[in-house]
Amino acid sequence: MNIPWSTSKLRDIANVRVSNVDKKVYVSEKPVKLCNYMDVYSNEYIRDNIPFMNGSATPTEIERFGLQIGDVIITKDSESPDDIGIPAVIADNIENLVCGYHLALIRPNKDKVDPVYLAKQISTSRVARYFALQASGSTRFGLPISAIEEVEIPEPSKPEQAKIAEVLSTVDRAIEQTEALIAKQQRLKIGLMQNLLTQGINERSNLRYKQVPYSDLAQINPPRPALTVDVSKTVSFIPMSDVSESGRWVTRRTRRFGDVSKGYTYVAEGDVLFAKITPCTENGKGCHALGLVKGFGLASTEFHVLRARPHADPRFIFQWSIFSPLRSKASASMMGSAGQQRVPASFFDQFMIPLLPLDEQREVAEVLSIADKEIEQTQEILQKLRRLKTALMQDLLTGKVRVTPLLPEPSQEASA
């Protein structure tokens, strides 16, 4: 039979300390590694592979704020009350690591609470709402130590806490490994682009290929044809928010033709969209428009439309459009006032690329498309893992689903 959970104030199961160790280095103090705000904000687990900042601290500060395996650190200040109290767990034994400024160190009583379980409870939306209400400030918000100590923590038995922590940590490791695989695949793709787009599939020096303006291979912003479409019919619609920074059309939507027939950019099946406004250009926004309803659609006016000419492969045109050297040059060519700078269409008349034979363009595009597909498949796995983690946290940390059936019987624990 499952025993209902009791709750405890954080102060009853952990010691809370607010760090005053700043980033300044004083010769009169001892050198230390500083675990800073972004280290905690960006990592759920603090490991020894993080490049910590060098700092200094007094012996008293080192004794009080030196970090140990199992410590939980939270961000106690933020520019928004809705983004405060982000936790991380010290997962490795890291010599000479000290908790930095704008952070609170929570040292669990390990007889009462599992550190990972505690961090997961602090990361729930319930605690986030509580912290948002308790945070005070105008331009920067902060949590008083009293508010942190008052957090209510559900307290199942230690074995149940440990099992919950084990389950969630296992999913976290799977997420970390999948993120690392995506990063590796993306590095491989960048290397492939550098070789294949500039040297061709046979890796010949691009000096042997004729250099031509990008616009020789792609028509830039081709004229819009006359359309005879029922205004009540739906067509594909592509706002800037629906494309990713890696060149993917991630959200597909339709609109009534009558609602978007004017004031938007016409795009035909197979066209490439290239974001022309800052910071979307720099961030890599754009997509290859495939699968358009009725073979055409309307898009944001902040896209340039690039349409492959007969002697160019559309996928080759697309891969060049997301190639970082092109994006960098495009960003440097921007015109207009700050915040409203745009890449002129004339940029594509000036940016030179090697003119590969059409069959070689297709081979290059195929290799890069396969690499994209592999990345996309791994990203889908990552999204599934993140959804699984969210569901598990909602179920396990509220007691809605109990892990007690996974626990060994008391007799087994005793014999072990």
C-alpha positions in Angstrom: 0.0 0.0 0.0 1.3 3.4 -0.9 1.8 5.8 2.0 0.8 9.4 1.3 3.7 11.8 1.1 4.3 14.4 3.9 5.9 17.7 3.1 8.7 19.7 4.7 10.0 23.2 4.5 13.3 23.4 2.7 14.9 24.7 5.9 14.1 21.5 7.7 15.8 19.2 5.2 18.7 21.4 3.9 20.9 24.3 4.8 20.6 27.4 2.6 23.3 29.9 2.1 23.4 32.9 -0.3 26.9 33.5 -1.8 28.7 36.8 -1.7 31.8 35.7 -3.7 32.1 38.0 -6.6 34.2 37.7 -9.8 37.0 40.0 -8.8 40.4 38.5 -8.2 42.3 39.7 -5.2 46.0 38.9 -4.6 45.4 38.7 -0.9 42.9 35.8 -1.4 43.3 32.2 -2.4 42.8 31.2 -6.1 39.6 29.3 -6.7 37.3 28.1 -9.5 34.0 30.0 -9.6 30.7 28.3 -10.4 28.8 31.3 -11.8 25.3 32.2 -12.7 25.4 30.9 -16.3 27.1 27.6 -15.3 24.0 26.9 -13.2 21.5 28.4 -15.6 22.8 26.4 -18.5 23.4 23.0 -16.8 21.3 20.7 -14.8 24.4 18.9 -13.6 27.6 20.6 -12.7 30.5 18.4 -14.0 34.2 18.8 -14.1 34.2 19.4 -17.9 32.7 22.9 -17.5 35.3 25.7 -18.1 34.9 27.5 -14.8 36.1 31.1 -14.4 39.2 31.6 -12.3 38.5 33.7 -9.2 39.6 34.3 -5.6 38.0 33.9 -2.2 38.9 34.2 1.5 39.4 31.1 3.6 36.1 31.9 5.4 34.3 32.1 2.0 35.9 28.9 0.8 34.8 27.1 3.9 31.2 28.5 3.7 30.7 28.3 -0.1 33.0 25.6 -1.3 31.0 23.1 -3.3 30.7 19.4 -2.7 29.1 16.5 -4.6 25.3 16.6 -3.9 25.1 20.3 -3.3 22.2 22.0 -5.1 22.7 25.5 -6.4 19.9 27.8 -7.6 19.9 31.2 -9.4 18.5 33.6 -6.9 18.4 36.7 -9.1 17.0 37.3 -12.6 15.8 40.0 -15.0 12.4 38.3 -14.9 10.5 36.9 -11.8 9.3 34.0 -14.0 12.9 32.9 -14.7 14.4 32.5 -11.2 15.3 29.7 -8.9 16.8 27.5 -11.7 18.6 24.5 -10.0 21.7 22.5 -10.7 23.3 19.6 -8.9 27.0 19.2 -8.2 27.6 15.8 -9.9 31.4 15.5 -9.7 34.0 16.0 -7.1 35.5 19.3 -8.4 38.5 20.5 -6.4 38.6 24.1 -5.3 35.1 25.0 -6.7 33.3 27.8 -5.0 29.7 29.0 -5.4 29.6 32.5 -7.0 27.5 35.6 -6.6 23.8 35.7 -7.5 23.5 32.1 -6.5 22.2 30.3 -3.4 23.9 27.1 -2.2 21.5 24.5 -0.8 23.2 21.7 1.1 20.8 18.8 1.6 20.6 16.7 4.7 21.3 13.5 2.9 19.6 11.5 5.7 16.4 13.2 4.7 16.5 14.1 1.1 18.2 12.9 -2.1 20.0 15.8 -3.8 18.8 15.0 -7.4 15.3 14.5 -6.2 15.5 17.9 -4.4 16.8 19.6 -7.5 14.0 18.1 -9.6 11.4 19.3 -7.1 12.8 22.8 -7.2 12.6 22.8 -11.0 8.9 22.0 -11.1 6.4 24.6 -12.3 4.8 24.6 -8.8 8.0 25.9 -7.2 8.6 28.3 -10.1 5.3 29.9 -9.5 6.1 30.3 -5.8 9.5 31.9 -6.6 7.9 34.3 -9.1 5.5 35.5 -6.4 8.3 35.8 -3.8 10.8 37.6 -6.0 11.1 41.4 -5.6 12.6 44.2 -7.6 12.0 46.5 -10.5 14.6 46.0 -13.2 16.2 42.9 -11.6 14.4 40.5 -9.3 15.8 38.7 -6.3 14.8 36.0 -3.9 15.3 36.5 -0.1 16.8 33.6 1.7 13.6 33.3 3.8 11.5 32.7 0.7 13.9 29.9 -0.4 13.8 28.3 3.0 10.0 28.3 3.0 9.7 26.2 -0.2 7.5 23.2 0.5 9.1 19.9 -0.6 7.1 16.6 -0.9 9.0 14.0 1.1 8.5 10.4 0.2 10.7 7.8 1.8 14.4 8.0 1.0 14.3 4.8 -1.2 11.4 6.3 -3.2 13.2 9.6 -3.6 16.4 7.7 -4.8 14.4 5.7 -7.3 12.6 8.8 -8.7 16.1 10.5 -9.0 17.4 7.4 -10.7 14.6 7.3 -13.3 14.9 11.1 -14.1 18.7 11.0 -14.2 18.6 8.1 -16.7 16.4 10.2 -19.0 18.7 13.2 -18.4 21.7 11.1 -19.5 19.8 10.0 -22.6 19.0 13.6 -23.4 22.7 14.7 -22.9 23.9 11.9 -25.1 21.4 12.7 -27.8 22.4 16.4 -27.7 26.0 15.4 -28.0 25.2 13.2 -31.0 23.4 16.1 -32.7 26.3 18.4 -32.1 28.7 15.8 -33.6 26.3 15.4 -36.6 26.2 19.1 -37.1 30.0 19.4 -37.0 30.2 16.7 -39.7 27.6 18.5 -41.8 29.6 21.7 -41.6 32.7 19.9 -42.7 30.9 18.3 -45.6 29.5 21.7 -46.7 32.9 23.3 -46.6 34.3 20.5 -48.8 31.5 19.7 -51.2 30.0 23.2 -51.8 33.4 24.7 -52.6 35.2 21.8 -54.2 32.5 19.5 -55.5 31.9 15.8 -55.0 35.4 14.9 -56.3 37.1 17.4 -54.0 38.8 19.2 -56.9 40.1 22.7 -56.1 37.4 25.2 -56.8 39.9 27.2 -58.9 39.1 24.6 -61.6 35.4 25.6 -61.6 34.2 28.8 -63.1 33.2 31.3 -60.4 29.8 32.9 -61.0 27.4 35.1 -59.1 24.9 33.2 -56.9 22.2 34.8 -59.0 23.5 33.0 -62.1 22.2 29.8 -60.5 19.1 31.2 -58.8 16.5 33.8 -59.9 16.2 36.3 -57.0 12.6 37.3 -56.1 11.0 36.2 -59.4 7.9 38.1 -60.4 4.6 36.9 -59.0 2.3 35.2 -61.5 -1.4 36.1 -62.0 -3.4 33.8 -59.7 -7.0 32.7 -60.2 -7.7 31.1 -56.9 -11.0 31.0 -55.0 -10.6 33.3 -52.0 -12.1 30.7 -49.7 -9.5 28.1 -50.5 -6.6 27.4 -48.1 -3.0 27.8 -49.2 0.3 27.4 -47.4 1.4 30.3 -45.3 5.0 30.7 -44.0 5.7 33.5 -41.5 9.2 34.0 -40.2 8.4 32.2 -36.9 7.6 28.9 -38.7 11.2 28.4 -40.0 14.1 27.3 -37.9 17.7 28.7 -37.6 18.9 25.5 -39.3 16.9 26.0 -42.4 13.9 23.8 -41.6 10.2 24.6 -42.1 9.2 23.4 -38.7 5.5 24.5 -38.4 3.2 24.1 -41.3 0.0 26.2 -41.4 -2.5 27.3 -44.0 -4.6 30.4 -44.4 -7.5 31.4 -46.5 -6.2 32.7 -49.8 -8.4 35.8 -49.5 -6.7 36.7 -46.2 -3.1 36.5 -47.5 -3.5 37.2 -51.2 -2.1 40.8 -50.8 0.8 42.0 -48.8 2.8 38.8 -48.7 5.5 37.2 -50.8 4.6 34.5 -53.4 6.5 31.3 -53.1 6.3 28.3 -55.5 7.0 24.6 -54.8 10.8 24.1 -54.6 11.7 27.8 -54.0 14.2 28.6 -51.3 13.3 31.2 -48.7 16.2 33.3 -47.3 15.5 35.7 -44.3 16.8 39.1 -45.3 16.2 41.1 -42.0 18.5 41.3 -39.0 18.9 39.2 -36.8 17.1 36.5 -38.8 19.8 36.5 -41.5 22.6 36.1 -39.0 20.7 33.4 -37.2 20.3 31.2 -40.3 16.5 31.5 -40.8 15.1 30.2 -44.1 13.9 27.0 -45.6 13.4 24.9 -48.8 9.7 25.2 -49.5 8.6 21.7 -50.3 5.1 20.3 -49.9 3.2 23.5 -50.5 -0.6 23.2 -50.7 -1.7 23.5 -54.3 2.0 23.9 -55.3 2.4 27.5 -54.0 2.0 29.6 -50.9 2.5 33.0 -49.4 5.3 34.0 -47.0 6.6 36.9 -44.9 7.8 39.8 -46.9 11.1 39.6 -44.9 12.2 36.6 -47.1 14.1 36.8 -50.3 12.8 34.1 -52.7 15.6 32.1 -54.5 14.4 30.0 -57.4 16.8 27.6 -59.1 17.4 28.2 -62.8 17.3 25.3 -65.2 21.0 24.6 -64.9 20.8 24.5 -61.0 19.5 21.9 -58.6 17.1 23.5 -56.0 18.6 21.5 -53.1 22.1 22.8 -54.1 20.7 26.3 -54.1 19.2 25.7 -50.6 22.4 24.2 -49.1 24.4 27.3 -50.3 21.7 29.6 -48.8 22.4 28.2 -45.3 26.2 27.9 -45.7 27.8 30.1 -43.0 30.3 31.9 -45.3 27.4 33.1 -47.4 25.4 34.2 -44.3 28.4 36.1 -43.0 28.9 38.0 -46.2 25.1 38.6 -46.4 25.1 40.1 -42.9 28.0 42.3 -43.8 26.1 43.6 -46.9 23.1 44.8 -44.9 21.6 48.2 -45.5 19.2 50.4 -43.5 18.9 51.7 -40.0 19.8 49.8 -36.9 17.3 47.1 -36.0 15.8 47.3 -39.5 18.8 46.3 -41.6 18.2 44.1 -44.5 20.2 42.1 -47.1 19.7 43.7 -50.5 18.7 41.5 -53.4 21.8 42.8 -55.2 24.0 40.8 -52.7 23.3 37.7 -54.7 24.6 39.4 -57.9 28.0 39.9 -56.1 28.5 36.8 -54.0 30.5 34.3 -56.1 30.2 30.5 -56.0 31.8 27.7 -58.1 29.7 26.6 -61.0 29.5 22.8 -60.6 28.0 20.7 -63.4 24.3 20.0 -62.7 24.9 16.3 -62.1 27.6 17.1 -59.6 25.3 19.6 -57.9 22.7 16.9 -57.5 25.3 14.5 -56.0 26.5 17.2 -53.5 22.9 18.0 -52.6 22.1 14.4 -52.1 25.0 13.9 -49.6 24.1 17.0 -47.7 20.4 16.2 -47.7 21.1 12.7 -46.2 23.2 14.5 -43.5 20.2 16.8 -42.8 17.9 13.9 -42.6 20.1 12.2 -40.0 20.2 15.3 -37.9 16.5 15.7 -38.2 15.8 12.1 -37.1 18.1 12.6 -34.1 16.4 15.9 -33.2 13.0 14.0 -33.3 14.4 11.5 -30.8 15.5 14.4 -28.6 12.1 15.9 -28.7 10.5 12.6 -27.7 13.0 12.3 -24.8 12.2 15.8 -23.6 8.4 15.1 -23.8 9.0 11.9 -21.8 11.0 13.8 -19.2 8.2 16.4 -18.8 5.6 13.6 -18.4 7.7 11.7 -15.9 8.3 14.8 -13.8 4.6 15.6 -13.7 3.8 12.0 -12.7 6.7 11.1 -10.4 7.3 14.4 -8.5 3.6 14.8 -7.6 3.1 11.2 -6.5 0.5 10.7 -9.2 2.5 7.7 -10.3 4.5 5.9 -7.6 7.7 4.1 -8.0 7.2 1.8 -5.0 6.6 -1.3 -7.2 10.2 -0.8 -8.4 11.6 -0.8 -4.9 13.1 -4.0 -3.3 11.2 -5.6 -0.5 12.5 -4.7 3.0 13.7 -8.3 3.4 15.7 -8.0 0.1 17.3 -4.7 1.4 18.2 -6.3 4.7 19.8 -9.3 3.0 21.7 -7.0 0.5 
